[in-house]
Amino acid sequence: MNAKTYMARSNEIDKNWYLVDVAGKPLGRVASQIAHILRGKHKPEFTPHVDTGDFVVVINAEKVVLTGKKAAQKKYYWHTGYAGGIKQRSFVEMIEKKPEQVI
């Protein structure tokens, strides 16, 4: 019994395009599903060290929802690289200014 493990090669991978409408869907569930597709784990030829993922286009990012009080409480932090350069924005501000970065 000499069964060999299949290893995908980068030139053998067919990349597809997915259109994801996130209007009215919870942010965390949508984000994990998109990550699953980007990594390629939905394909039978998934190989961890090869990019087997597909392309994803997200529409209606400004209409994504959060459950409970998270919309008012969630903060996004980043650092500018300068001393004392920590910045923050609330979820509501992020949706108004850059909704694609929330996803």
Jmol script that loads the backbone (N, CA, C; Angstrom):
load data "model"
ATOM      1  N   MET A   1       0.840  -1.164   0.000  1.00  0.00           N
ATOM      2  CA  MET A   1       0.000   0.000   0.000  1.00  0.00           C
ATOM      3  C   MET A   1       0.898   1.245   0.000  1.00  0.00           C
ATOM      4  N   ASN A   2       1.154   1.784  -1.177  1.00  0.00           N
ATOM      5  CA  ASN A   2       1.995   2.965  -1.338  1.00  0.00           C
ATOM      6  C   ASN A   2       1.161   4.156  -1.762  1.00  0.00           C
ATOM      7  N   ALA A   3       0.261   4.588  -0.933  1.00  0.00           N
ATOM      8  CA  ALA A   3      -0.565   5.758  -1.232  1.00  0.00           C
ATOM      9  C   ALA A   3       0.263   7.015  -1.012  1.00  0.00           C
ATOM     10  N   LYS A   4       0.276   7.874  -2.008  1.00  0.00           N
ATOM     11  CA  LYS A   4       1.035   9.113  -1.901  1.00  0.00           C
ATOM     12  C   LYS A   4       0.102  10.274  -1.587  1.00  0.00           C
ATOM     13  N   THR A   5       0.609  11.196  -0.829  1.00  0.00           N
ATOM     14  CA  THR A   5      -0.146  12.393  -0.497  1.00  0.00           C
ATOM     15  C   THR A   5      -0.065  13.369  -1.661  1.00  0.00           C
ATOM     16  N   TYR A   6      -1.203  13.901  -2.060  1.00  0.00           N
ATOM     17  CA  TYR A   6      -1.241  14.854  -3.162  1.00  0.00           C
ATOM     18  C   TYR A   6      -0.755  16.219  -2.685  1.00  0.00           C
ATOM     19  N   MET A   7       0.144  16.822  -3.419  1.00  0.00           N
ATOM     20  CA  MET A   7       0.630  18.176  -3.159  1.00  0.00           C
ATOM     21  C   MET A   7       0.336  19.027  -4.390  1.00  0.00           C
ATOM     22  N   ALA A   8      -0.454  20.048  -4.220  1.00  0.00           N
ATOM     23  CA  ALA A   8      -0.800  20.934  -5.335  1.00  0.00           C
ATOM     24  C   ALA A   8       0.418  21.744  -5.755  1.00  0.00           C
ATOM     25  N   ARG A   9       0.485  22.022  -7.038  1.00  0.00           N
ATOM     26  CA  ARG A   9       1.537  22.892  -7.574  1.00  0.00           C
ATOM     27  C   ARG A   9       0.887  24.200  -8.004  1.00  0.00           C
ATOM     28  N   SER A  10       1.641  25.277  -7.928  1.00  0.00           N
ATOM     29  CA  SER A  10       1.064  26.590  -8.211  1.00  0.00           C
ATOM     30  C   SER A  10       0.590  26.723  -9.657  1.00  0.00           C
ATOM     31  N   ASN A  11       1.197  26.005 -10.586  1.00  0.00           N
ATOM     32  CA  ASN A  11       0.764  26.111 -11.984  1.00  0.00           C
ATOM     33  C   ASN A  11      -0.455  25.246 -12.289  1.00  0.00           C
ATOM     34  N   GLU A  12      -0.881  24.391 -11.365  1.00  0.00           N
ATOM     35  CA  GLU A  12      -2.042  23.529 -11.559  1.00  0.00           C
ATOM     36  C   GLU A  12      -3.326  24.116 -10.966  1.00  0.00           C
ATOM     37  N   ILE A  13      -3.232  25.195 -10.232  1.00  0.00           N
ATOM     38  CA  ILE A  13      -4.364  25.738  -9.493  1.00  0.00           C
ATOM     39  C   ILE A  13      -5.218  26.625 -10.397  1.00  0.00           C
ATOM     40  N   ASP A  14      -6.538  26.376 -10.391  1.00  0.00           N
ATOM     41  CA  ASP A  14      -7.493  27.230 -11.090  1.00  0.00           C
ATOM     42  C   ASP A  14      -8.077  28.204 -10.074  1.00  0.00           C
ATOM     43  N   LYS A  15      -7.895  29.484 -10.329  1.00  0.00           N
ATOM     44  CA  LYS A  15      -8.406  30.504  -9.411  1.00  0.00           C
ATOM     45  C   LYS A  15      -9.719  31.047  -9.948  1.00  0.00           C
ATOM     46  N   ASN A  16     -10.713  31.056  -9.084  1.00  0.00           N
ATOM     47  CA  ASN A  16     -12.042  31.553  -9.430  1.00  0.00           C
ATOM     48  C   ASN A  16     -12.276  32.891  -8.737  1.00  0.00           C
ATOM     49  N   TRP A  17     -13.302  33.600  -9.206  1.00  0.00           N
ATOM     50  CA  TRP A  17     -13.702  34.860  -8.601  1.00  0.00           C
ATOM     51  C   TRP A  17     -15.022  34.654  -7.877  1.00  0.00           C
ATOM     52  N   TYR A  18     -15.115  35.182  -6.652  1.00  0.00           N
ATOM     53  CA  TYR A  18     -16.338  35.111  -5.857  1.00  0.00           C
ATOM     54  C   TYR A  18     -16.824  36.517  -5.580  1.00  0.00           C
ATOM     55  N   LEU A  19     -18.113  36.738  -5.724  1.00  0.00           N
ATOM     56  CA  LEU A  19     -18.752  38.009  -5.399  1.00  0.00           C
ATOM     57  C   LEU A  19     -19.551  37.795  -4.120  1.00  0.00           C
ATOM     58  N   VAL A  20     -19.198  38.524  -3.060  1.00  0.00           N
ATOM     59  CA  VAL A  20     -19.826  38.349  -1.755  1.00  0.00           C
ATOM     60  C   VAL A  20     -20.584  39.624  -1.403  1.00  0.00           C
ATOM     61  N   ASP A  21     -21.889  39.483  -1.187  1.00  0.00           N
ATOM     62  CA  ASP A  21     -22.733  40.599  -0.756  1.00  0.00           C
ATOM     63  C   ASP A  21     -22.896  40.477   0.760  1.00  0.00           C
ATOM     64  N   VAL A  22     -22.336  41.430   1.514  1.00  0.00           N
ATOM     65  CA  VAL A  22     -22.336  41.344   2.974  1.00  0.00           C
ATOM     66  C   VAL A  22     -23.438  42.174   3.620  1.00  0.00           C
ATOM     67  N   ALA A  23     -24.386  42.672   2.849  1.00  0.00           N
ATOM     68  CA  ALA A  23     -25.455  43.509   3.391  1.00  0.00           C
ATOM     69  C   ALA A  23     -26.296  42.723   4.385  1.00  0.00           C
ATOM     70  N   GLY A  24     -26.374  43.224   5.611  1.00  0.00           N
ATOM     71  CA  GLY A  24     -27.205  42.631   6.636  1.00  0.00           C
ATOM     72  C   GLY A  24     -26.640  41.375   7.289  1.00  0.00           C
ATOM     73  N   LYS A  25     -25.403  41.029   7.016  1.00  0.00           N
ATOM     74  CA  LYS A  25     -24.795  39.825   7.586  1.00  0.00           C
ATOM     75  C   LYS A  25     -23.814  40.199   8.690  1.00  0.00           C
ATOM     76  N   PRO A  26     -23.652  39.341   9.702  1.00  0.00           N
ATOM     77  CA  PRO A  26     -22.718  39.632  10.799  1.00  0.00           C
ATOM     78  C   PRO A  26     -21.267  39.671  10.309  1.00  0.00           C
ATOM     79  N   LEU A  27     -20.526  40.638  10.796  1.00  0.00           N
ATOM     80  CA  LEU A  27     -19.154  40.884  10.354  1.00  0.00           C
ATOM     81  C   LEU A  27     -18.240  39.676  10.561  1.00  0.00           C
ATOM     82  N   GLY A  28     -18.264  39.080  11.733  1.00  0.00           N
ATOM     83  CA  GLY A  28     -17.352  37.988  12.035  1.00  0.00           C
ATOM     84  C   GLY A  28     -17.577  36.758  11.184  1.00  0.00           C
ATOM     85  N   ARG A  29     -18.831  36.407  10.959  1.00  0.00           N
ATOM     86  CA  ARG A  29     -19.140  35.229  10.140  1.00  0.00           C
ATOM     87  C   ARG A  29     -18.723  35.436   8.696  1.00  0.00           C
ATOM     88  N   VAL A  30     -18.994  36.631   8.175  1.00  0.00           N
ATOM     89  CA  VAL A  30     -18.621  36.929   6.792  1.00  0.00           C
ATOM     90  C   VAL A  30     -17.103  36.946   6.652  1.00  0.00           C
ATOM     91  N   ALA A  31     -16.418  37.547   7.613  1.00  0.00           N
ATOM     92  CA  ALA A  31     -14.962  37.637   7.544  1.00  0.00           C
ATOM     93  C   ALA A  31     -14.318  36.256   7.578  1.00  0.00           C
ATOM     94  N   SER A  32     -14.835  35.351   8.387  1.00  0.00           N
ATOM     95  CA  SER A  32     -14.256  34.012   8.452  1.00  0.00           C
ATOM     96  C   SER A  32     -14.539  33.223   7.172  1.00  0.00           C
ATOM     97  N   GLN A  33     -15.706  33.410   6.575  1.00  0.00           N
ATOM     98  CA  GLN A  33     -16.008  32.735   5.313  1.00  0.00           C
ATOM     99  C   GLN A  33     -15.124  33.257   4.187  1.00  0.00           C
ATOM    100  N   ILE A  34     -14.883  34.561   4.160  1.00  0.00           N
ATOM    101  CA  ILE A  34     -14.007  35.148   3.140  1.00  0.00           C
ATOM    102  C   ILE A  34     -12.579  34.643   3.320  1.00  0.00           C
ATOM    103  N   ALA A  35     -12.115  34.567   4.557  1.00  0.00           N
ATOM    104  CA  ALA A  35     -10.767  34.058   4.821  1.00  0.00           C
ATOM    105  C   ALA A  35     -10.632  32.607   4.374  1.00  0.00           C
ATOM    106  N   HIS A  36     -11.673  31.827   4.562  1.00  0.00           N
ATOM    107  CA  HIS A  36     -11.694  30.423   4.143  1.00  0.00           C
ATOM    108  C   HIS A  36     -11.493  30.315   2.623  1.00  0.00           C
ATOM    109  N   ILE A  37     -12.180  31.174   1.877  1.00  0.00           N
ATOM    110  CA  ILE A  37     -12.068  31.170   0.417  1.00  0.00           C
ATOM    111  C   ILE A  37     -10.705  31.684  -0.024  1.00  0.00           C
ATOM    112  N   LEU A  38     -10.211  32.752   0.607  1.00  0.00           N
ATOM    113  CA  LEU A  38      -8.918  33.310   0.240  1.00  0.00           C
ATOM    114  C   LEU A  38      -7.779  32.319   0.456  1.00  0.00           C
ATOM    115  N   ARG A  39      -7.876  31.524   1.496  1.00  0.00           N
ATOM    116  CA  ARG A  39      -6.837  30.542   1.807  1.00  0.00           C
ATOM    117  C   ARG A  39      -6.937  29.317   0.913  1.00  0.00           C
ATOM    118  N   GLY A  40      -8.136  29.002   0.423  1.00  0.00           N
ATOM    119  CA  GLY A  40      -8.321  27.862  -0.465  1.00  0.00           C
ATOM    120  C   GLY A  40      -8.731  26.598   0.251  1.00  0.00           C
ATOM    121  N   LYS A  41      -9.184  26.699   1.482  1.00  0.00           N
ATOM    122  CA  LYS A  41      -9.538  25.517   2.259  1.00  0.00           C
ATOM    123  C   LYS A  41     -10.822  24.856   1.787  1.00  0.00           C
ATOM    124  N   HIS A  42     -11.566  25.496   0.919  1.00  0.00           N
ATOM    125  CA  HIS A  42     -12.798  24.922   0.395  1.00  0.00           C
ATOM    126  C   HIS A  42     -12.539  23.980  -0.782  1.00  0.00           C
ATOM    127  N   LYS A  43     -11.295  23.892  -1.238  1.00  0.00           N
ATOM    128  CA  LYS A  43     -10.954  23.062  -2.383  1.00  0.00           C
ATOM    129  C   LYS A  43     -10.372  21.723  -1.924  1.00  0.00           C
ATOM    130  N   PRO A  44     -10.662  20.664  -2.661  1.00  0.00           N
ATOM    131  CA  PRO A  44     -10.105  19.364  -2.281  1.00  0.00           C
ATOM    132  C   PRO A  44      -8.596  19.290  -2.468  1.00  0.00           C
ATOM    133  N   GLU A  45      -8.025  20.132  -3.326  1.00  0.00           N
ATOM    134  CA  GLU A  45      -6.579  20.107  -3.555  1.00  0.00           C
ATOM    135  C   GLU A  45      -5.828  21.089  -2.651  1.00  0.00           C
ATOM    136  N   PHE A  46      -6.439  21.497  -1.535  1.00  0.00           N
ATOM    137  CA  PHE A  46      -5.803  22.429  -0.599  1.00  0.00           C
ATOM    138  C   PHE A  46      -4.464  21.883  -0.121  1.00  0.00           C
ATOM    139  N   THR A  47      -3.453  22.725  -0.229  1.00  0.00           N
ATOM    140  CA  THR A  47      -2.115  22.411   0.268  1.00  0.00           C
ATOM    141  C   THR A  47      -1.663  23.633   1.058  1.00  0.00           C
ATOM    142  N   PRO A  48      -1.247  23.461   2.325  1.00  0.00           N
ATOM    143  CA  PRO A  48      -0.960  24.618   3.174  1.00  0.00           C
ATOM    144  C   PRO A  48       0.127  25.561   2.652  1.00  0.00           C
ATOM    145  N   HIS A  49       1.141  25.050   1.993  1.00  0.00           N
ATOM    146  CA  HIS A  49       2.257  25.900   1.575  1.00  0.00           C
ATOM    147  C   HIS A  49       2.116  26.446   0.155  1.00  0.00           C
ATOM    148  N   VAL A  50       0.980  26.186  -0.515  1.00  0.00           N
ATOM    149  CA  VAL A  50       0.732  26.667  -1.866  1.00  0.00           C
ATOM    150  C   VAL A  50      -0.501  27.560  -1.845  1.00  0.00           C
ATOM    151  N   ASP A  51      -0.458  28.650  -2.602  1.00  0.00           N
ATOM    152  CA  ASP A  51      -1.604  29.554  -2.683  1.00  0.00           C
ATOM    153  C   ASP A  51      -2.679  28.920  -3.551  1.00  0.00           C
ATOM    154  N   THR A  52      -3.621  28.225  -2.916  1.00  0.00           N
ATOM    155  CA  THR A  52      -4.714  27.586  -3.642  1.00  0.00           C
ATOM    156  C   THR A  52      -5.995  28.396  -3.550  1.00  0.00           C
ATOM    157  N   GLY A  53      -5.923  29.590  -2.973  1.00  0.00           N
ATOM    158  CA  GLY A  53      -7.101  30.409  -2.744  1.00  0.00           C
ATOM    159  C   GLY A  53      -7.645  31.062  -3.988  1.00  0.00           C
ATOM    160  N   ASP A  54      -8.840  31.593  -3.867  1.00  0.00           N
ATOM    161  CA  ASP A  54      -9.523  32.266  -4.962  1.00  0.00           C
ATOM    162  C   ASP A  54      -9.584  33.763  -4.681  1.00  0.00           C
ATOM    163  N   PHE A  55     -10.117  34.498  -5.643  1.00  0.00           N
ATOM    164  CA  PHE A  55     -10.274  35.943  -5.514  1.00  0.00           C
ATOM    165  C   PHE A  55     -11.659  36.251  -4.970  1.00  0.00           C
ATOM    166  N   VAL A  56     -11.760  37.284  -4.123  1.00  0.00           N
ATOM    167  CA  VAL A  56     -13.038  37.655  -3.518  1.00  0.00           C
ATOM    168  C   VAL A  56     -13.274  39.145  -3.725  1.00  0.00           C
ATOM    169  N   VAL A  57     -14.472  39.477  -4.195  1.00  0.00           N
ATOM    170  CA  VAL A  57     -14.903  40.868  -4.325  1.00  0.00           C
ATOM    171  C   VAL A  57     -16.072  41.051  -3.366  1.00  0.00           C
ATOM    172  N   VAL A  58     -15.960  42.025  -2.462  1.00  0.00           N
ATOM    173  CA  VAL A  58     -16.985  42.278  -1.456  1.00  0.00           C
ATOM    174  C   VAL A  58     -17.764  43.526  -1.859  1.00  0.00           C
ATOM    175  N   ILE A  59     -19.091  43.392  -1.867  1.00  0.00           N
ATOM    176  CA  ILE A  59     -19.935  44.557  -2.143  1.00  0.00           C
ATOM    177  C   ILE A  59     -20.803  44.838  -0.928  1.00  0.00           C
ATOM    178  N   ASN A  60     -21.264  46.064  -0.815  1.00  0.00           N
ATOM    179  CA  ASN A  60     -22.098  46.544   0.296  1.00  0.00           C
ATOM    180  C   ASN A  60     -21.401  46.417   1.644  1.00  0.00           C
ATOM    181  N   ALA A  61     -20.105  46.724   1.696  1.00  0.00           N
ATOM    182  CA  ALA A  61     -19.351  46.628   2.946  1.00  0.00           C
ATOM    183  C   ALA A  61     -19.889  47.595   3.995  1.00  0.00           C
ATOM    184  N   GLU A  62     -20.483  48.696   3.570  1.00  0.00           N
ATOM    185  CA  GLU A  62     -21.009  49.669   4.528  1.00  0.00           C
ATOM    186  C   GLU A  62     -22.293  49.190   5.199  1.00  0.00           C
ATOM    187  N   LYS A  63     -22.880  48.085   4.724  1.00  0.00           N
ATOM    188  CA  LYS A  63     -24.127  47.573   5.279  1.00  0.00           C
ATOM    189  C   LYS A  63     -23.937  46.346   6.162  1.00  0.00           C
ATOM    190  N   VAL A  64     -22.697  46.038   6.527  1.00  0.00           N
ATOM    191  CA  VAL A  64     -22.426  44.904   7.418  1.00  0.00           C
ATOM    192  C   VAL A  64     -22.919  45.259   8.815  1.00  0.00           C
ATOM    193  N   VAL A  65     -23.346  44.266   9.583  1.00  0.00           N
ATOM    194  CA  VAL A  65     -23.910  44.531  10.909  1.00  0.00           C
ATOM    195  C   VAL A  65     -23.079  43.861  11.995  1.00  0.00           C
ATOM    196  N   LEU A  66     -23.210  44.409  13.188  1.00  0.00           N
ATOM    197  CA  LEU A  66     -22.641  43.812  14.396  1.00  0.00           C
ATOM    198  C   LEU A  66     -23.793  43.544  15.351  1.00  0.00           C
ATOM    199  N   THR A  67     -23.684  42.479  16.120  1.00  0.00           N
ATOM    200  CA  THR A  67     -24.750  42.132  17.049  1.00  0.00           C
ATOM    201  C   THR A  67     -24.518  42.805  18.391  1.00  0.00           C
ATOM    202  N   GLY A  68     -25.569  42.979  19.135  1.00  0.00           N
ATOM    203  CA  GLY A  68     -25.483  43.548  20.477  1.00  0.00           C
ATOM    204  C   GLY A  68     -25.037  45.000  20.461  1.00  0.00           C
ATOM    205  N   LYS A  69     -24.200  45.362  21.445  1.00  0.00           N
ATOM    206  CA  LYS A  69     -23.711  46.732  21.589  1.00  0.00           C
ATOM    207  C   LYS A  69     -22.362  46.940  20.908  1.00  0.00           C
ATOM    208  N   LYS A  70     -21.915  45.956  20.124  1.00  0.00           N
ATOM    209  CA  LYS A  70     -20.584  46.042  19.536  1.00  0.00           C
ATOM    210  C   LYS A  70     -20.406  47.240  18.614  1.00  0.00           C
ATOM    211  N   ALA A  71     -21.455  47.654  17.926  1.00  0.00           N
ATOM    212  CA  ALA A  71     -21.345  48.794  17.011  1.00  0.00           C
ATOM    213  C   ALA A  71     -20.934  50.059  17.753  1.00  0.00           C
ATOM    214  N   ALA A  72     -21.378  50.216  18.974  1.00  0.00           N
ATOM    215  CA  ALA A  72     -21.032  51.408  19.756  1.00  0.00           C
ATOM    216  C   ALA A  72     -19.716  51.229  20.511  1.00  0.00           C
ATOM    217  N   GLN A  73     -19.345  49.999  20.834  1.00  0.00           N
ATOM    218  CA  GLN A  73     -18.186  49.747  21.689  1.00  0.00           C
ATOM    219  C   GLN A  73     -16.911  49.377  20.942  1.00  0.00           C
ATOM    220  N   LYS A  74     -17.017  48.859  19.736  1.00  0.00           N
ATOM    221  CA  LYS A  74     -15.853  48.355  19.006  1.00  0.00           C
ATOM    222  C   LYS A  74     -14.953  49.506  18.566  1.00  0.00           C
ATOM    223  N   LYS A  75     -13.651  49.358  18.824  1.00  0.00           N
ATOM    224  CA  LYS A  75     -12.653  50.362  18.438  1.00  0.00           C
ATOM    225  C   LYS A  75     -11.598  49.700  17.556  1.00  0.00           C
ATOM    226  N   TYR A  76     -11.096  50.441  16.589  1.00  0.00           N
ATOM    227  CA  TYR A  76     -10.000  49.999  15.729  1.00  0.00           C
ATOM    228  C   TYR A  76      -8.776  50.834  16.076  1.00  0.00           C
ATOM    229  N   TYR A  77      -7.661  50.171  16.359  1.00  0.00           N
ATOM    230  CA  TYR A  77      -6.428  50.839  16.758  1.00  0.00           C
ATOM    231  C   TYR A  77      -5.354  50.631  15.701  1.00  0.00           C
ATOM    232  N   TRP A  78      -4.487  51.630  15.529  1.00  0.00           N
ATOM    233  CA  TRP A  78      -3.307  51.492  14.683  1.00  0.00           C
ATOM    234  C   TRP A  78      -2.251  52.452  15.194  1.00  0.00           C
ATOM    235  N   HIS A  79      -1.031  52.212  14.799  1.00  0.00           N
ATOM    236  CA  HIS A  79       0.081  53.040  15.255  1.00  0.00           C
ATOM    237  C   HIS A  79       0.744  53.671  14.045  1.00  0.00           C
ATOM    238  N   THR A  80       1.052  54.967  14.148  1.00  0.00           N
ATOM    239  CA  THR A  80       1.627  55.703  13.026  1.00  0.00           C
ATOM    240  C   THR A  80       3.111  55.435  12.847  1.00  0.00           C
ATOM    241  N   GLY A  81       3.772  54.931  13.867  1.00  0.00           N
ATOM    242  CA  GLY A  81       5.211  54.710  13.794  1.00  0.00           C
ATOM    243  C   GLY A  81       5.985  55.772  14.550  1.00  0.00           C
ATOM    244  N   TYR A  82       5.328  56.831  14.967  1.00  0.00           N
ATOM    245  CA  TYR A  82       5.953  57.884  15.746  1.00  0.00           C
ATOM    246  C   TYR A  82       5.667  57.672  17.226  1.00  0.00           C
ATOM    247  N   ALA A  83       6.490  58.277  18.062  1.00  0.00           N
ATOM    248  CA  ALA A  83       6.296  58.179  19.508  1.00  0.00           C
ATOM    249  C   ALA A  83       4.934  58.759  19.876  1.00  0.00           C
ATOM    250  N   GLY A  84       4.166  58.019  20.631  1.00  0.00           N
ATOM    251  CA  GLY A  84       2.826  58.465  21.027  1.00  0.00           C
ATOM    252  C   GLY A  84       1.838  58.471  19.882  1.00  0.00           C
ATOM    253  N   GLY A  85       2.115  57.714  18.845  1.00  0.00           N
ATOM    254  CA  GLY A  85       1.292  57.755  17.640  1.00  0.00           C
ATOM    255  C   GLY A  85       0.186  56.729  17.576  1.00  0.00           C
ATOM    256  N   ILE A  86      -0.340  56.302  18.719  1.00  0.00           N
ATOM    257  CA  ILE A  86      -1.457  55.356  18.702  1.00  0.00           C
ATOM    258  C   ILE A  86      -2.736  56.109  18.339  1.00  0.00           C
ATOM    259  N   LYS A  87      -3.475  55.576  17.392  1.00  0.00           N
ATOM    260  CA  LYS A  87      -4.712  56.211  16.940  1.00  0.00           C
ATOM    261  C   LYS A  87      -5.846  55.210  17.100  1.00  0.00           C
ATOM    262  N   GLN A  88      -7.054  55.725  17.179  1.00  0.00           N
ATOM    263  CA  GLN A  88      -8.219  54.851  17.282  1.00  0.00           C
ATOM    264  C   GLN A  88      -9.399  55.471  16.566  1.00  0.00           C
ATOM    265  N   ARG A  89     -10.291  54.604  16.090  1.00  0.00           N
ATOM    266  CA  ARG A  89     -11.544  55.018  15.479  1.00  0.00           C
ATOM    267  C   ARG A  89     -12.612  54.032  15.895  1.00  0.00           C
ATOM    268  N   SER A  90     -13.811  54.503  16.070  1.00  0.00           N
ATOM    269  CA  SER A  90     -14.914  53.613  16.427  1.00  0.00           C
ATOM    270  C   SER A  90     -15.425  52.921  15.163  1.00  0.00           C
ATOM    271  N   PHE A  91     -16.217  51.895  15.368  1.00  0.00           N
ATOM    272  CA  PHE A  91     -16.799  51.153  14.251  1.00  0.00           C
ATOM    273  C   PHE A  91     -17.670  52.069  13.389  1.00  0.00           C
ATOM    274  N   VAL A  92     -18.440  52.935  14.023  1.00  0.00           N
ATOM    275  CA  VAL A  92     -19.329  53.834  13.288  1.00  0.00           C
ATOM    276  C   VAL A  92     -18.528  54.772  12.392  1.00  0.00           C
ATOM    277  N   GLU A  93     -17.415  55.318  12.912  1.00  0.00           N
ATOM    278  CA  GLU A  93     -16.560  56.199  12.109  1.00  0.00           C
ATOM    279  C   GLU A  93     -15.913  55.447  10.948  1.00  0.00           C
ATOM    280  N   MET A  94     -15.502  54.207  11.195  1.00  0.00           N
ATOM    281  CA  MET A  94     -14.874  53.412  10.143  1.00  0.00           C
ATOM    282  C   MET A  94     -15.868  53.112   9.022  1.00  0.00           C
ATOM    283  N   ILE A  95     -17.094  52.801   9.369  1.00  0.00           N
ATOM    284  CA  ILE A  95     -18.114  52.516   8.357  1.00  0.00           C
ATOM    285  C   ILE A  95     -18.390  53.758   7.517  1.00  0.00           C
ATOM    286  N   GLU A  96     -18.378  54.943   8.142  1.00  0.00           N
ATOM    287  CA  GLU A  96     -18.636  56.177   7.409  1.00  0.00           C
ATOM    288  C   GLU A  96     -17.483  56.540   6.484  1.00  0.00           C
ATOM    289  N   LYS A  97     -16.228  56.373   6.954  1.00  0.00           N
ATOM    290  CA  LYS A  97     -15.062  56.828   6.195  1.00  0.00           C
ATOM    291  C   LYS A  97     -14.471  55.761   5.285  1.00  0.00           C
ATOM    292  N   LYS A  98     -14.224  54.562   5.811  1.00  0.00           N
ATOM    293  CA  LYS A  98     -13.575  53.500   5.041  1.00  0.00           C
ATOM    294  C   LYS A  98     -14.221  52.152   5.326  1.00  0.00           C
ATOM    295  N   PRO A  99     -15.391  51.893   4.781  1.00  0.00           N
ATOM    296  CA  PRO A  99     -16.097  50.642   5.109  1.00  0.00           C
ATOM    297  C   PRO A  99     -15.361  49.382   4.644  1.00  0.00           C
ATOM    298  N   GLU A 100     -14.539  49.494   3.608  1.00  0.00           N
ATOM    299  CA  GLU A 100     -13.834  48.311   3.100  1.00  0.00           C
ATOM    300  C   GLU A 100     -12.763  47.825   4.087  1.00  0.00           C
ATOM    301  N   GLN A 101     -12.251  48.703   4.941  1.00  0.00           N
ATOM    302  CA  GLN A 101     -11.246  48.287   5.914  1.00  0.00           C
ATOM    303  C   GLN A 101     -11.832  47.559   7.107  1.00  0.00           C
ATOM    304  N   VAL A 102     -13.117  47.661   7.317  1.00  0.00           N
ATOM    305  CA  VAL A 102     -13.774  46.930   8.399  1.00  0.00           C
ATOM    306  C   VAL A 102     -13.750  45.432   8.077  1.00  0.00           C
ATOM    307  N   ILE A 103     -13.942  45.095   6.827  1.00  0.00           N
ATOM    308  CA  ILE A 103     -13.937  43.696   6.407  1.00  0.00           C
ATOM    309  C   ILE A 103     -12.512  43.207   6.369  1.00  0.00           C
TER     310      ILE A 103
END
end "model"
wireframe off; spacefill off
backbone 0.3
color backbone group
